[in-house]
Amino acid sequence: MADQSDVENAMVALAAATLYPLGTANGSVTGAVFRLYRGWPANAALEADLANGIQHVSVCAVAGSHVPVEQFPLAWEIPAPVTPSLTIVTGLDTVTFGGTASLGQLAGILADDDGFAYRTQTGDTPESVAANLAVLINQQLAATVSGASVSVPGVTRLIGRVEADQTALLPTRRQRCDFRLTCWCADPISRDATASALDAAFAQAPWLTLADGSAGRMIYAASQPSDDLSPLPLFRRELTYSVEYTTTLVQVQPSMLIGIFANEDVAGSPILHLS
């Protein structure tokens, strides 16, 4: 589920990608060294870092800014569909598997009106998937296996499918909250360069991708500079953003492999719809 911490983490990640576009092993866009984190800095640590040329960027929620937002009707949704890594090619009476048989996948064969399904296990390969399906088919029909291929001689219809489990979200509550992105610098030039870079990047990112796969709508709210020269020079700028995000339930759901629905066509023969 997405909560306040996920929004803060997403904003820290965006700030880090902005200031270190080539990664933290390389220099920042302003030439300064930064610490980026959630929360509020400890005075002693901040003073020591500023004295040594290390700037801080922090992200925290603004107290008392949470407000509920009208909730949409509850419905499960899949934000990022997963494509199976296991592949399949079907011939007249042979099905051949390929790719990788990672966990969370289903492989199935429909031989005439008989369906057979196998869920991948740790260590599976296309060859082991074929072998396991052949064992299942041989409980009812005659099947042979050769490498990653399964043959069912004599069938009039052979259909093979692979599907992957999908992560689905159920929105349970929506809320809006203000989050403060604060630049802590030792001089006004560093402050302005840091804040300008972050402000430009955040203006081009109206949506934050959160850990559960949902997205938060981010809107600029305010900017406030603050200079404090005691006990050491401290030049600060706060960028405030209002983020509307959803609290969700997360569930891994299996996909339909083969669905059969019998209807009557004009000749009275059953029609099989597969999905």
SULTA-V697328 format. One record per backbone hydrogen bond with DSSP energy under -1.0 kcal/mol. CO is the residue of the C=O (numbers start at 0). NH is the residue of the N-H. If there is no record, write none. Layout:
# SULTA-V697328
co = <CO	CO>
nh = <NH	NH>
This chain:
# SULTA-V697328
co = <2	3	4	5	6	7	8	9	10	11	12	13	14	15	18	19	22	32	34	36	41	42	43	44	45	46	48	49	54	55	56	57	58	59	61	66	76	84	86	88	92	93	94	95	97	99	103	104	105	106	107	108	109	110	113	115	117	120	124	125	126	127	128	129	130	131	132	133	135	136	136	143	145	147	148	149	150	151	156	158	160	162	165	167	168	169	172	173	174	175	176	177	178	179	180	181	182	183	184	186	187	188	189	190	191	192	193	194	195	196	197	198	201	205	207	209	213	215	216	218	221	223	225	227	233	234	235	236	237	238	239	239	240	241	242	243	244	246	246	248	250	252	262	264	268>
nh = <6	7	8	9	10	11	12	13	14	15	16	17	18	19	28	22	25	54	56	58	45	46	47	48	49	50	53	52	34	183	36	181	38	179	64	175	168	99	97	95	151	90	149	88	86	101	164	119	162	117	160	115	158	113	110	108	106	123	128	129	130	131	132	133	134	135	136	137	138	139	140	150	148	96	145	94	143	154	111	109	107	105	252	250	76	248	246	68	244	66	242	61	240	59	238	57	236	55	234	190	191	192	193	194	195	196	197	198	199	200	201	202	204	217	215	212	209	207	243	241	239	237	235	233	227	184	225	182	223	180	220	221	178	218	176	216	174	171	172	169	167	165	270	267	264>
